[in-house]
Amino acid sequence: MTDRIQLGLTDVSASGAPAAPASAVNEELLVTGMTCAHCVASVREELSEIDGVEAVSVDLVAGGTSHVTVHSATPLDDDALTAAIEEAGYTRVSA
């Protein structure tokens, strides 16, 4: 039996959910250490402070490797993305 944790997050793949902006660049990041909605909010907040970031979406895998997508109109500095994740208290990992 698998227990599910209800985090009050919106499934962006569900019909009727708002779509991510039609950005020219989508940076796909892998992040470890996130376990809850507060973790998601912290990562979104730090990444959103980077100039050029239009939106951040997170596919949370509690206790595992979460997938973070950063939407922007232009390419973003990779070191700035990593620094923002570390500032939030989490670790970016390679694919």
N, CA, C and O atoms as a CHARMM CRD file, in Angstrom:
* protein
*
  380
    1    1 MET  N      0.84900  -1.18100   0.00000 PROA 1      0.00000
    2    1 MET  CA     0.00000   0.00000   0.00000 PROA 1      0.00000
    3    1 MET  C      0.89200   1.24100   0.00000 PROA 1      0.00000
    4    1 MET  O      1.84400   1.32600   0.77600 PROA 1      0.00000
    5    2 THR  N      0.59000   2.17400  -0.84900 PROA 2      0.00000
    6    2 THR  CA     1.36700   3.40000  -0.94600 PROA 2      0.00000
    7    2 THR  C      0.58500   4.55000  -0.34600 PROA 2      0.00000
    8    2 THR  O     -0.55100   4.81300  -0.74100 PROA 2      0.00000
    9    3 ASP  N      1.19600   5.23700   0.61000 PROA 3      0.00000
   10    3 ASP  CA     0.56700   6.41600   1.19500 PROA 3      0.00000
   11    3 ASP  C      0.93500   7.62900   0.35900 PROA 3      0.00000
   12    3 ASP  O      2.07500   7.76600  -0.08500 PROA 3      0.00000
   13    4 ARG  N     -0.03600   8.50600   0.14600 PROA 4      0.00000
   14    4 ARG  CA     0.20300   9.73500  -0.60500 PROA 4      0.00000
   15    4 ARG  C      0.14700  10.90900   0.34800 PROA 4      0.00000
   16    4 ARG  O     -0.68100  10.94700   1.25800 PROA 4      0.00000
   17    5 ILE  N      1.01400  11.84500   0.13900 PROA 5      0.00000
   18    5 ILE  CA     1.03200  13.06100   0.93500 PROA 5      0.00000
   19    5 ILE  C      0.30800  14.14000   0.14900 PROA 5      0.00000
   20    5 ILE  O      0.69500  14.44900  -0.97800 PROA 5      0.00000
   21    6 GLN  N     -0.73500  14.71500   0.72400 PROA 6      0.00000
   22    6 GLN  CA    -1.46600  15.79900   0.07300 PROA 6      0.00000
   23    6 GLN  C     -0.76000  17.11600   0.38800 PROA 6      0.00000
   24    6 GLN  O     -0.69400  17.52400   1.54800 PROA 6      0.00000
   25    7 LEU  N     -0.23300  17.77900  -0.63900 PROA 7      0.00000
   26    7 LEU  CA     0.52500  19.00000  -0.44800 PROA 7      0.00000
   27    7 LEU  C     -0.23100  20.24800  -0.87300 PROA 7      0.00000
   28    7 LEU  O      0.26100  21.36200  -0.69500 PROA 7      0.00000
   29    8 GLY  N     -1.41500  20.07300  -1.43000 PROA 8      0.00000
   30    8 GLY  CA    -2.16400  21.23500  -1.88300 PROA 8      0.00000
   31    8 GLY  C     -1.55300  21.87700  -3.11300 PROA 8      0.00000
   32    8 GLY  O     -1.74500  23.07000  -3.34900 PROA 8      0.00000
   33    9 LEU  N     -0.81600  21.10200  -3.90500 PROA 9      0.00000
   34    9 LEU  CA    -0.20600  21.62300  -5.11500 PROA 9      0.00000
   35    9 LEU  C     -1.12400  21.37200  -6.29700 PROA 9      0.00000
   36    9 LEU  O     -1.94300  20.45400  -6.26600 PROA 9      0.00000
   37   10 THR  N     -0.99300  22.16600  -7.31800 PROA 10     0.00000
   38   10 THR  CA    -1.80500  22.02100  -8.51700 PROA 10     0.00000
   39   10 THR  C     -1.06100  21.18500  -9.53900 PROA 10     0.00000
   40   10 THR  O      0.10800  21.44400  -9.82300 PROA 10     0.00000
   41   11 ASP  N     -1.72100  20.19400 -10.08800 PROA 11     0.00000
   42   11 ASP  CA    -1.15000  19.37700 -11.15000 PROA 11     0.00000
   43   11 ASP  C     -1.29700  20.15000 -12.45200 PROA 11     0.00000
   44   11 ASP  O     -2.40100  20.27500 -12.98200 PROA 11     0.00000
   45   12 VAL  N     -0.18100  20.67200 -12.96900 PROA 12     0.00000
   46   12 VAL  CA    -0.24800  21.50200 -14.17000 PROA 12     0.00000
   47   12 VAL  C     -0.57100  20.69100 -15.41100 PROA 12     0.00000
   48   12 VAL  O     -0.86300  21.26800 -16.45900 PROA 12     0.00000
   49   13 SER  N     -0.52800  19.37500 -15.32200 PROA 13     0.00000
   50   13 SER  CA    -0.87700  18.56400 -16.47800 PROA 13     0.00000
   51   13 SER  C     -2.37300  18.28700 -16.55300 PROA 13     0.00000
   52   13 SER  O     -2.86000  17.78700 -17.56800 PROA 13     0.00000
   53   14 ALA  N     -3.10800  18.60700 -15.48800 PROA 14     0.00000
   54   14 ALA  CA    -4.55200  18.36900 -15.46600 PROA 14     0.00000
   55   14 ALA  C     -5.25200  19.36100 -16.38700 PROA 14     0.00000
   56   14 ALA  O     -4.82800  20.51100 -16.50600 PROA 14     0.00000
   57   15 SER  N     -6.32100  18.91700 -17.03700 PROA 15     0.00000
   58   15 SER  CA    -7.04600  19.81300 -17.93000 PROA 15     0.00000
   59   15 SER  C     -7.63800  20.96400 -17.13300 PROA 15     0.00000
   60   15 SER  O     -8.07400  20.79100 -15.99500 PROA 15     0.00000
   61   16 GLY  N     -7.64600  22.11400 -17.73400 PROA 16     0.00000
   62   16 GLY  CA    -8.18900  23.29500 -17.08000 PROA 16     0.00000
   63   16 GLY  C     -7.16100  24.04400 -16.25200 PROA 16     0.00000
   64   16 GLY  O     -7.42900  25.15800 -15.80300 PROA 16     0.00000
   65   17 ALA  N     -5.99500  23.46100 -16.04200 PROA 17     0.00000
   66   17 ALA  CA    -4.94700  24.14000 -15.27900 PROA 17     0.00000
   67   17 ALA  C     -4.26800  25.15400 -16.19200 PROA 17     0.00000
   68   17 ALA  O     -4.14800  24.92000 -17.39400 PROA 17     0.00000
   69   18 PRO  N     -3.82400  26.27100 -15.63700 PROA 18     0.00000
   70   18 PRO  CA    -3.15200  27.26500 -16.46400 PROA 18     0.00000
   71   18 PRO  C     -1.85500  26.70200 -17.02300 PROA 18     0.00000
   72   18 PRO  O     -1.10900  26.01900 -16.32100 PROA 18     0.00000
   73   19 ALA  N     -1.59800  26.98700 -18.26400 PROA 19     0.00000
   74   19 ALA  CA    -0.38400  26.50500 -18.91500 PROA 19     0.00000
   75   19 ALA  C      0.78200  27.42200 -18.58000 PROA 19     0.00000
   76   19 ALA  O      0.59300  28.59500 -18.25900 PROA 19     0.00000
   77   20 ALA  N      1.97200  26.88100 -18.65600 PROA 20     0.00000
   78   20 ALA  CA     3.17000  27.69100 -18.45900 PROA 20     0.00000
   79   20 ALA  C      3.27000  28.67200 -19.62100 PROA 20     0.00000
   80   20 ALA  O      2.73000  28.41400 -20.69600 PROA 20     0.00000
   81   21 PRO  N      3.95200  29.78900 -19.41600 PROA 21     0.00000
   82   21 PRO  CA     4.07800  30.77000 -20.48500 PROA 21     0.00000
   83   21 PRO  C      4.76100  30.16200 -21.71100 PROA 21     0.00000
   84   21 PRO  O      5.54200  29.21800 -21.59700 PROA 21     0.00000
   85   22 ALA  N      4.45700  30.71300 -22.86800 PROA 22     0.00000
   86   22 ALA  CA     5.06600  30.23900 -24.11200 PROA 22     0.00000
   87   22 ALA  C      6.46400  30.83300 -24.21600 PROA 22     0.00000
   88   22 ALA  O      6.72400  31.67500 -25.07600 PROA 22     0.00000
   89   23 SER  N      7.34700  30.40000 -23.35300 PROA 23     0.00000
   90   23 SER  CA     8.70500  30.92200 -23.28100 PROA 23     0.00000
   91   23 SER  C      9.57300  30.30600 -24.36700 PROA 23     0.00000
   92   23 SER  O      9.32400  29.19800 -24.84100 PROA 23     0.00000
   93   24 ALA  N     10.59500  31.05500 -24.74300 PROA 24     0.00000
   94   24 ALA  CA    11.51600  30.56900 -25.75500 PROA 24     0.00000
   95   24 ALA  C     12.47100  29.52800 -25.17900 PROA 24     0.00000
   96   24 ALA  O     12.94900  28.65700 -25.90500 PROA 24     0.00000
   97   25 VAL  N     12.75300  29.61300 -23.87300 PROA 25     0.00000
   98   25 VAL  CA    13.72900  28.73000 -23.24200 PROA 25     0.00000
   99   25 VAL  C     13.11000  28.08000 -22.01400 PROA 25     0.00000
  100   25 VAL  O     12.51400  28.75300 -21.17200 PROA 25     0.00000
  101   26 ASN  N     13.25800  26.77100 -21.92300 PROA 26     0.00000
  102   26 ASN  CA    12.83000  26.02700 -20.73800 PROA 26     0.00000
  103   26 ASN  C     14.03100  25.26200 -20.21200 PROA 26     0.00000
  104   26 ASN  O     14.49300  24.31100 -20.84300 PROA 26     0.00000
  105   27 GLU  N     14.53700  25.67400 -19.05800 PROA 27     0.00000
  106   27 GLU  CA    15.68100  25.00600 -18.43500 PROA 27     0.00000
  107   27 GLU  C     15.15600  23.89800 -17.53600 PROA 27     0.00000
  108   27 GLU  O     14.36600  24.16400 -16.63000 PROA 27     0.00000
  109   28 GLU  N     15.58000  22.66600 -17.76800 PROA 28     0.00000
  110   28 GLU  CA    15.16900  21.51900 -16.96100 PROA 28     0.00000
  111   28 GLU  C     16.25900  21.23500 -15.93400 PROA 28     0.00000
  112   28 GLU  O     17.40800  20.98400 -16.29800 PROA 28     0.00000
  113   29 LEU  N     15.90100  21.27400 -14.65200 PROA 29     0.00000
  114   29 LEU  CA    16.86000  21.06000 -13.57600 PROA 29     0.00000
  115   29 LEU  C     16.42500  19.88800 -12.70900 PROA 29     0.00000
  116   29 LEU  O     15.22900  19.64500 -12.54700 PROA 29     0.00000
  117   30 LEU  N     17.38400  19.16400 -12.15400 PROA 30     0.00000
  118   30 LEU  CA    17.11300  18.09400 -11.20500 PROA 30     0.00000
  119   30 LEU  C     17.59600  18.55700  -9.84100 PROA 30     0.00000
  120   30 LEU  O     18.73100  19.01300  -9.69800 PROA 30     0.00000
  121   31 VAL  N     16.72700  18.43800  -8.83300 PROA 31     0.00000
  122   31 VAL  CA    17.02700  18.96400  -7.50300 PROA 31     0.00000
  123   31 VAL  C     16.71000  17.90200  -6.45700 PROA 31     0.00000
  124   31 VAL  O     15.65200  17.27400  -6.50000 PROA 31     0.00000
  125   32 THR  N     17.63600  17.70500  -5.51400 PROA 32     0.00000
  126   32 THR  CA    17.40100  16.75900  -4.42500 PROA 32     0.00000
  127   32 THR  C     17.21500  17.50400  -3.11100 PROA 32     0.00000
  128   32 THR  O     17.65100  18.64400  -2.95000 PROA 32     0.00000
  129   33 GLY  N     16.55300  16.82500  -2.17300 PROA 33     0.00000
  130   33 GLY  CA    16.39200  17.35900  -0.82800 PROA 33     0.00000
  131   33 GLY  C     15.03700  17.97300  -0.54300 PROA 33     0.00000
  132   33 GLY  O     14.74200  18.28100   0.61200 PROA 33     0.00000
  133   34 MET  N     14.20300  18.16200  -1.55200 PROA 34     0.00000
  134   34 MET  CA    12.89300  18.76900  -1.33800 PROA 34     0.00000
  135   34 MET  C     11.90500  17.69800  -0.88100 PROA 34     0.00000
  136   34 MET  O     11.88500  16.59000  -1.41700 PROA 34     0.00000
  137   35 THR  N     11.07900  18.04300   0.12300 PROA 35     0.00000
  138   35 THR  CA    10.13400  17.06300   0.66300 PROA 35     0.00000
  139   35 THR  C      8.70400  17.56600   0.78600 PROA 35     0.00000
  140   35 THR  O      7.79700  16.77400   1.04300 PROA 35     0.00000
  141   36 CYS  N      8.47900  18.87900   0.60800 PROA 36     0.00000
  142   36 CYS  CA     7.14300  19.40800   0.89600 PROA 36     0.00000
  143   36 CYS  C      6.85000  20.67200   0.08700 PROA 36     0.00000
  144   36 CYS  O      7.69100  21.14800  -0.67600 PROA 36     0.00000
  145   37 ALA  N      5.65600  21.19600   0.26800 PROA 37     0.00000
  146   37 ALA  CA     5.23000  22.40900  -0.43600 PROA 37     0.00000
  147   37 ALA  C      6.08800  23.61300  -0.05400 PROA 37     0.00000
  148   37 ALA  O      6.32400  24.49100  -0.88400 PROA 37     0.00000
  149   38 HSD  N      6.55600  23.66400   1.19200 PROA 38     0.00000
  150   38 HSD  CA     7.43000  24.76600   1.61100 PROA 38     0.00000
  151   38 HSD  C      8.74400  24.72300   0.82700 PROA 38     0.00000
  152   38 HSD  O      9.27500  25.76300   0.43600 PROA 38     0.00000
  153   39 CYS  N      9.26000  23.52300   0.60100 PROA 39     0.00000
  154   39 CYS  CA    10.47900  23.36100  -0.19200 PROA 39     0.00000
  155   39 CYS  C     10.26900  23.90400  -1.60800 PROA 39     0.00000
  156   39 CYS  O     11.10800  24.63000  -2.14000 PROA 39     0.00000
  157   40 VAL  N      9.14300  23.54000  -2.19800 PROA 40     0.00000
  158   40 VAL  CA     8.79700  24.00100  -3.54400 PROA 40     0.00000
  159   40 VAL  C      8.73800  25.52400  -3.57400 PROA 40     0.00000
  160   40 VAL  O      9.28000  26.15100  -4.48500 PROA 40     0.00000
  161   41 ALA  N      8.08600  26.11300  -2.59000 PROA 41     0.00000
  162   41 ALA  CA     7.95500  27.57300  -2.53300 PROA 41     0.00000
  163   41 ALA  C      9.31900  28.24300  -2.40300 PROA 41     0.00000
  164   41 ALA  O      9.55900  29.28000  -3.02100 PROA 41     0.00000
  165   42 SER  N     10.21000  27.66400  -1.60700 PROA 42     0.00000
  166   42 SER  CA    11.54800  28.23800  -1.42400 PROA 42     0.00000
  167   42 SER  C     12.33600  28.22800  -2.72600 PROA 42     0.00000
  168   42 SER  O     12.98000  29.21800  -3.07300 PROA 42     0.00000
  169   43 VAL  N     12.28600  27.11700  -3.44300 PROA 43     0.00000
  170   43 VAL  CA    13.00400  27.01300  -4.71300 PROA 43     0.00000
  171   43 VAL  C     12.40500  27.97400  -5.73900 PROA 43     0.00000
  172   43 VAL  O     13.14000  28.66200  -6.44700 PROA 43     0.00000
  173   44 ARG  N     11.08400  28.02300  -5.82000 PROA 44     0.00000
  174   44 ARG  CA    10.42900  28.95300  -6.75500 PROA 44     0.00000
  175   44 ARG  C     10.81600  30.40000  -6.45200 PROA 44     0.00000
  176   44 ARG  O     11.11400  31.17300  -7.36300 PROA 44     0.00000
  177   45 GLU  N     10.81100  30.75900  -5.17100 PROA 45     0.00000
  178   45 GLU  CA    11.13200  32.13500  -4.77800 PROA 45     0.00000
  179   45 GLU  C     12.55000  32.50900  -5.19000 PROA 45     0.00000
  180   45 GLU  O     12.76400  33.56900  -5.77900 PROA 45     0.00000
  181   46 GLU  N     13.51600  31.65500  -4.89000 PROA 46     0.00000
  182   46 GLU  CA    14.91300  31.95900  -5.22600 PROA 46     0.00000
  183   46 GLU  C     15.12800  32.02600  -6.73300 PROA 46     0.00000
  184   46 GLU  O     15.79300  32.94100  -7.22100 PROA 46     0.00000
  185   47 LEU  N     14.57800  31.07700  -7.47400 PROA 47     0.00000
  186   47 LEU  CA    14.75700  31.07900  -8.92700 PROA 47     0.00000
  187   47 LEU  C     14.04600  32.25900  -9.57900 PROA 47     0.00000
  188   47 LEU  O     14.53700  32.80500 -10.56700 PROA 47     0.00000
  189   48 SER  N     12.90400  32.65600  -9.04400 PROA 48     0.00000
  190   48 SER  CA    12.13200  33.76900  -9.61500 PROA 48     0.00000
  191   48 SER  C     12.85200  35.10200  -9.48300 PROA 48     0.00000
  192   48 SER  O     12.53100  36.05100 -10.19800 PROA 48     0.00000
  193   49 GLU  N     13.82500  35.18500  -8.57700 PROA 49     0.00000
  194   49 GLU  CA    14.57800  36.42400  -8.39100 PROA 49     0.00000
  195   49 GLU  C     15.64900  36.63100  -9.46100 PROA 49     0.00000
  196   49 GLU  O     16.22300  37.71600  -9.55800 PROA 49     0.00000
  197   50 ILE  N     15.92100  35.61100 -10.25700 PROA 50     0.00000
  198   50 ILE  CA    16.91700  35.73600 -11.32600 PROA 50     0.00000
  199   50 ILE  C     16.30600  36.53900 -12.47500 PROA 50     0.00000
  200   50 ILE  O     15.19300  36.26000 -12.91900 PROA 50     0.00000
  201   51 ASP  N     17.05400  37.54200 -12.94900 PROA 51     0.00000
  202   51 ASP  CA    16.58300  38.35400 -14.07100 PROA 51     0.00000
  203   51 ASP  C     16.28600  37.47200 -15.27400 PROA 51     0.00000
  204   51 ASP  O     17.10000  36.63300 -15.65900 PROA 51     0.00000
  205   52 GLY  N     15.11600  37.66800 -15.86200 PROA 52     0.00000
  206   52 GLY  CA    14.72400  36.93900 -17.05400 PROA 52     0.00000
  207   52 GLY  C     13.81000  35.75500 -16.79800 PROA 52     0.00000
  208   52 GLY  O     13.18800  35.24400 -17.73000 PROA 52     0.00000
  209   53 VAL  N     13.71500  35.30700 -15.54400 PROA 53     0.00000
  210   53 VAL  CA    12.84800  34.16800 -15.23700 PROA 53     0.00000
  211   53 VAL  C     11.39600  34.61900 -15.30300 PROA 53     0.00000
  212   53 VAL  O     11.00400  35.57800 -14.63800 PROA 53     0.00000
  213   54 GLU  N     10.59500  33.91700 -16.11500 PROA 54     0.00000
  214   54 GLU  CA     9.17500  34.24100 -16.26500 PROA 54     0.00000
  215   54 GLU  C      8.29300  33.37800 -15.37400 PROA 54     0.00000
  216   54 GLU  O      7.27800  33.84600 -14.85800 PROA 54     0.00000
  217   55 ALA  N      8.68000  32.11500 -15.19200 PROA 55     0.00000
  218   55 ALA  CA     7.88900  31.18900 -14.37300 PROA 55     0.00000
  219   55 ALA  C      8.76500  30.01300 -13.97000 PROA 55     0.00000
  220   55 ALA  O      9.76100  29.69900 -14.62200 PROA 55     0.00000
  221   56 VAL  N      8.36500  29.37400 -12.87500 PROA 56     0.00000
  222   56 VAL  CA     9.06400  28.18300 -12.39100 PROA 56     0.00000
  223   56 VAL  C      8.00900  27.13800 -12.06800 PROA 56     0.00000
  224   56 VAL  O      7.05700  27.41900 -11.34000 PROA 56     0.00000
  225   57 SER  N      8.17300  25.92900 -12.60500 PROA 57     0.00000
  226   57 SER  CA     7.26400  24.84200 -12.25200 PROA 57     0.00000
  227   57 SER  C      8.08400  23.70600 -11.64400 PROA 57     0.00000
  228   57 SER  O      9.22000  23.45100 -12.04600 PROA 57     0.00000
  229   58 VAL  N      7.48000  23.03000 -10.66600 PROA 58     0.00000
  230   58 VAL  CA     8.18600  21.98200  -9.93300 PROA 58     0.00000
  231   58 VAL  C      7.34300  20.71600  -9.90900 PROA 58     0.00000
  232   58 VAL  O      6.16400  20.74400  -9.55800 PROA 58     0.00000
  233   59 ASP  N      7.96500  19.61000 -10.28700 PROA 59     0.00000
  234   59 ASP  CA     7.36000  18.28500 -10.14200 PROA 59     0.00000
  235   59 ASP  C      8.04100  17.66000  -8.92800 PROA 59     0.00000
  236   59 ASP  O      9.12100  17.08000  -9.04600 PROA 59     0.00000
  237   60 LEU  N      7.40900  17.78000  -7.76500 PROA 60     0.00000
  238   60 LEU  CA     7.99600  17.33900  -6.50200 PROA 60     0.00000
  239   60 LEU  C      7.99200  15.82200  -6.38800 PROA 60     0.00000
  240   60 LEU  O      6.96600  15.16800  -6.57700 PROA 60     0.00000
  241   61 VAL  N      9.15500  15.28100  -6.07600 PROA 61     0.00000
  242   61 VAL  CA     9.30100  13.87000  -5.72400 PROA 61     0.00000
  243   61 VAL  C      9.86100  13.88700  -4.30700 PROA 61     0.00000
  244   61 VAL  O     11.07500  13.96000  -4.11100 PROA 61     0.00000
  245   62 ALA  N      8.96800  13.81900  -3.32100 PROA 62     0.00000
  246   62 ALA  CA     9.35500  13.97300  -1.91800 PROA 62     0.00000
  247   62 ALA  C     10.44400  12.98000  -1.54100 PROA 62     0.00000
  248   62 ALA  O     10.26200  11.76700  -1.64300 PROA 62     0.00000
  249   63 GLY  N     11.58000  13.51400  -1.10300 PROA 63     0.00000
  250   63 GLY  CA    12.69300  12.68800  -0.68700 PROA 63     0.00000
  251   63 GLY  C     13.52000  12.12900  -1.82600 PROA 63     0.00000
  252   63 GLY  O     14.50900  11.43600  -1.58600 PROA 63     0.00000
  253   64 GLY  N     13.13800  12.41600  -3.06200 PROA 64     0.00000
  254   64 GLY  CA    13.86500  11.92000  -4.23000 PROA 64     0.00000
  255   64 GLY  C     14.40700  13.07600  -5.05400 PROA 64     0.00000
  256   64 GLY  O     14.73200  14.13800  -4.52300 PROA 64     0.00000
  257   65 THR  N     14.49900  12.85400  -6.34100 PROA 65     0.00000
  258   65 THR  CA    14.98600  13.88600  -7.25300 PROA 65     0.00000
  259   65 THR  C     13.79200  14.55100  -7.92200 PROA 65     0.00000
  260   65 THR  O     13.07900  13.92900  -8.70900 PROA 65     0.00000
  261   66 SER  N     13.58600  15.81800  -7.59900 PROA 66     0.00000
  262   66 SER  CA    12.47400  16.58600  -8.15800 PROA 66     0.00000
  263   66 SER  C     12.90400  17.23300  -9.46800 PROA 66     0.00000
  264   66 SER  O     14.08100  17.53100  -9.66900 PROA 66     0.00000
  265   67 HSD  N     11.93800  17.44600 -10.35300 PROA 67     0.00000
  266   67 HSD  CA    12.18900  18.08300 -11.64200 PROA 67     0.00000
  267   67 HSD  C     11.68700  19.52200 -11.57300 PROA 67     0.00000
  268   67 HSD  O     10.52100  19.77500 -11.27100 PROA 67     0.00000
  269   68 VAL  N     12.58700  20.45700 -11.85800 PROA 68     0.00000
  270   68 VAL  CA    12.26300  21.87900 -11.82200 PROA 68     0.00000
  271   68 VAL  C     12.44600  22.42900 -13.23100 PROA 68     0.00000
  272   68 VAL  O     13.48900  22.22500 -13.85300 PROA 68     0.00000
  273   69 THR  N     11.43300  23.12300 -13.73000 PROA 69     0.00000
  274   69 THR  CA    11.51600  23.74400 -15.04800 PROA 69     0.00000
  275   69 THR  C     11.46400  25.25400 -14.87200 PROA 69     0.00000
  276   69 THR  O     10.54600  25.79000 -14.25100 PROA 69     0.00000
  277   70 VAL  N     12.46100  25.92900 -15.42900 PROA 70     0.00000
  278   70 VAL  CA    12.53700  27.38800 -15.36500 PROA 70     0.00000
  279   70 VAL  C     12.24700  27.91800 -16.76100 PROA 70     0.00000
  280   70 VAL  O     12.95500  27.59700 -17.71600 PROA 70     0.00000
  281   71 HSD  N     11.20800  28.72700 -16.87500 PROA 71     0.00000
  282   71 HSD  CA    10.77200  29.28600 -18.15700 PROA 71     0.00000
  283   71 HSD  C     11.30700  30.71000 -18.28900 PROA 71     0.00000
  284   71 HSD  O     11.18700  31.51600 -17.36600 PROA 71     0.00000
  285   72 SER  N     11.90000  31.01300 -19.45200 PROA 72     0.00000
  286   72 SER  CA    12.42600  32.35600 -19.69400 PROA 72     0.00000
  287   72 SER  C     12.39500  32.66300 -21.18800 PROA 72     0.00000
  288   72 SER  O     12.26100  31.76400 -22.01700 PROA 72     0.00000
  289   73 ALA  N     12.52000  33.93400 -21.51200 PROA 73     0.00000
  290   73 ALA  CA    12.52500  34.35500 -22.91300 PROA 73     0.00000
  291   73 ALA  C     13.90200  34.17100 -23.53800 PROA 73     0.00000
  292   73 ALA  O     14.01900  33.99800 -24.75200 PROA 73     0.00000
  293   74 THR  N     14.94100  34.20800 -22.71600 PROA 74     0.00000
  294   74 THR  CA    16.31600  34.07500 -23.19200 PROA 74     0.00000
  295   74 THR  C     17.05700  33.07500 -22.30800 PROA 74     0.00000
  296   74 THR  O     16.61200  32.78900 -21.19600 PROA 74     0.00000
  297   75 PRO  N     18.17700  32.54300 -22.78600 PROA 75     0.00000
  298   75 PRO  CA    18.94800  31.61500 -21.95100 PROA 75     0.00000
  299   75 PRO  C     19.38800  32.27200 -20.64400 PROA 75     0.00000
  300   75 PRO  O     19.67000  33.46900 -20.59400 PROA 75     0.00000
  301   76 LEU  N     19.44000  31.46100 -19.59200 PROA 76     0.00000
  302   76 LEU  CA    19.81800  31.94900 -18.27000 PROA 76     0.00000
  303   76 LEU  C     21.20600  31.44000 -17.90600 PROA 76     0.00000
  304   76 LEU  O     21.66700  30.42700 -18.43100 PROA 76     0.00000
  305   77 ASP  N     21.86600  32.15700 -16.99900 PROA 77     0.00000
  306   77 ASP  CA    23.18200  31.76200 -16.52300 PROA 77     0.00000
  307   77 ASP  C     23.06400  30.50000 -15.67100 PROA 77     0.00000
  308   77 ASP  O     22.37400  30.49600 -14.65200 PROA 77     0.00000
  309   78 ASP  N     23.73500  29.43700 -16.09100 PROA 78     0.00000
  310   78 ASP  CA    23.64700  28.15300 -15.40100 PROA 78     0.00000
  311   78 ASP  C     24.14300  28.25000 -13.95600 PROA 78     0.00000
  312   78 ASP  O     23.56800  27.63500 -13.05800 PROA 78     0.00000
  313   79 ASP  N     25.20400  29.01900 -13.73600 PROA 79     0.00000
  314   79 ASP  CA    25.72800  29.17800 -12.37500 PROA 79     0.00000
  315   79 ASP  C     24.72700  29.89800 -11.47900 PROA 79     0.00000
  316   79 ASP  O     24.63100  29.59500 -10.29000 PROA 79     0.00000
  317   80 ALA  N     23.97900  30.85200 -12.04100 PROA 80     0.00000
  318   80 ALA  CA    22.96600  31.57300 -11.26200 PROA 80     0.00000
  319   80 ALA  C     21.83400  30.63600 -10.85500 PROA 80     0.00000
  320   80 ALA  O     21.31000  30.74000  -9.74600 PROA 80     0.00000
  321   81 LEU  N     21.45600  29.72100 -11.74900 PROA 81     0.00000
  322   81 LEU  CA    20.40700  28.75200 -11.42300 PROA 81     0.00000
  323   81 LEU  C     20.85500  27.84800 -10.27900 PROA 81     0.00000
  324   81 LEU  O     20.10500  27.61200  -9.33200 PROA 81     0.00000
  325   82 THR  N     22.08000  27.34500 -10.37400 PROA 82     0.00000
  326   82 THR  CA    22.61300  26.47500  -9.32500 PROA 82     0.00000
  327   82 THR  C     22.71900  27.22400  -8.00500 PROA 82     0.00000
  328   82 THR  O     22.36100  26.68600  -6.95700 PROA 82     0.00000
  329   83 ALA  N     23.20600  28.45800  -8.04500 PROA 83     0.00000
  330   83 ALA  CA    23.34900  29.25900  -6.82600 PROA 83     0.00000
  331   83 ALA  C     21.99700  29.51000  -6.16700 PROA 83     0.00000
  332   83 ALA  O     21.89500  29.48900  -4.94100 PROA 83     0.00000
  333   84 ALA  N     20.96700  29.74700  -6.96100 PROA 84     0.00000
  334   84 ALA  CA    19.62700  29.99400  -6.41000 PROA 84     0.00000
  335   84 ALA  C     19.09500  28.74900  -5.70700 PROA 84     0.00000
  336   84 ALA  O     18.49600  28.84800  -4.63700 PROA 84     0.00000
  337   85 ILE  N     19.30900  27.59100  -6.29700 PROA 85     0.00000
  338   85 ILE  CA    18.86000  26.34200  -5.67600 PROA 85     0.00000
  339   85 ILE  C     19.60900  26.10700  -4.37100 PROA 85     0.00000
  340   85 ILE  O     19.01200  25.70500  -3.37300 PROA 85     0.00000
  341   86 GLU  N     20.91100  26.35700  -4.37800 PROA 86     0.00000
  342   86 GLU  CA    21.70600  26.18900  -3.16000 PROA 86     0.00000
  343   86 GLU  C     21.29800  27.19800  -2.09300 PROA 86     0.00000
  344   86 GLU  O     21.28000  26.87000  -0.90700 PROA 86     0.00000
  345   87 GLU  N     20.97200  28.42100  -2.50100 PROA 87     0.00000
  346   87 GLU  CA    20.51800  29.44600  -1.55400 PROA 87     0.00000
  347   87 GLU  C     19.22400  29.01100  -0.87800 PROA 87     0.00000
  348   87 GLU  O     18.99300  29.32500   0.28900 PROA 87     0.00000
  349   88 ALA  N     18.38500  28.29400  -1.60800 PROA 88     0.00000
  350   88 ALA  CA    17.13200  27.78500  -1.04000 PROA 88     0.00000
  351   88 ALA  C     17.38300  26.60700  -0.09700 PROA 88     0.00000
  352   88 ALA  O     16.49900  26.21600   0.66400 PROA 88     0.00000
  353   89 GLY  N     18.59600  26.04400  -0.15100 PROA 89     0.00000
  354   89 GLY  CA    18.94700  24.96200   0.76100 PROA 89     0.00000
  355   89 GLY  C     18.91100  23.57500   0.15200 PROA 89     0.00000
  356   89 GLY  O     18.84600  22.58200   0.87600 PROA 89     0.00000
  357   90 TYR  N     18.95100  23.49300  -1.18600 PROA 90     0.00000
  358   90 TYR  CA    18.83300  22.20300  -1.85700 PROA 90     0.00000
  359   90 TYR  C     20.00900  21.99100  -2.79900 PROA 90     0.00000
  360   90 TYR  O     20.84800  22.87800  -2.95700 PROA 90     0.00000
  361   91 THR  N     20.07200  20.83200  -3.41700 PROA 91     0.00000
  362   91 THR  CA    21.20700  20.46800  -4.25300 PROA 91     0.00000
  363   91 THR  C     20.75500  20.18100  -5.67500 PROA 91     0.00000
  364   91 THR  O     19.82600  19.40500  -5.90500 PROA 91     0.00000
  365   92 ARG  N     21.42400  20.81600  -6.62100 PROA 92     0.00000
  366   92 ARG  CA    21.17800  20.52500  -8.03700 PROA 92     0.00000
  367   92 ARG  C     22.07800  19.36500  -8.43200 PROA 92     0.00000
  368   92 ARG  O     23.26500  19.35100  -8.10400 PROA 92     0.00000
  369   93 VAL  N     21.51500  18.39900  -9.13200 PROA 93     0.00000
  370   93 VAL  CA    22.28600  17.23200  -9.55600 PROA 93     0.00000
  371   93 VAL  C     22.27700  17.13200 -11.07400 PROA 93     0.00000
  372   93 VAL  O     21.40000  17.68300 -11.74000 PROA 93     0.00000
  373   94 SER  N     23.25600  16.42800 -11.61000 PROA 94     0.00000
  374   94 SER  CA    23.34500  16.21700 -13.05400 PROA 94     0.00000
  375   94 SER  C     22.43700  15.07600 -13.47200 PROA 94     0.00000
  376   94 SER  O     22.12400  14.18400 -12.68300 PROA 94     0.00000
  377   95 ALA  N     22.02400  15.12200 -14.72200 PROA 95     0.00000
  378   95 ALA  CA    21.14300  14.06900 -15.26100 PROA 95     0.00000
  379   95 ALA  C     21.87000  12.75700 -15.38800 PROA 95     0.00000
  380   95 ALA  O     21.28400  11.76600 -15.82300 PROA 95     0.00000
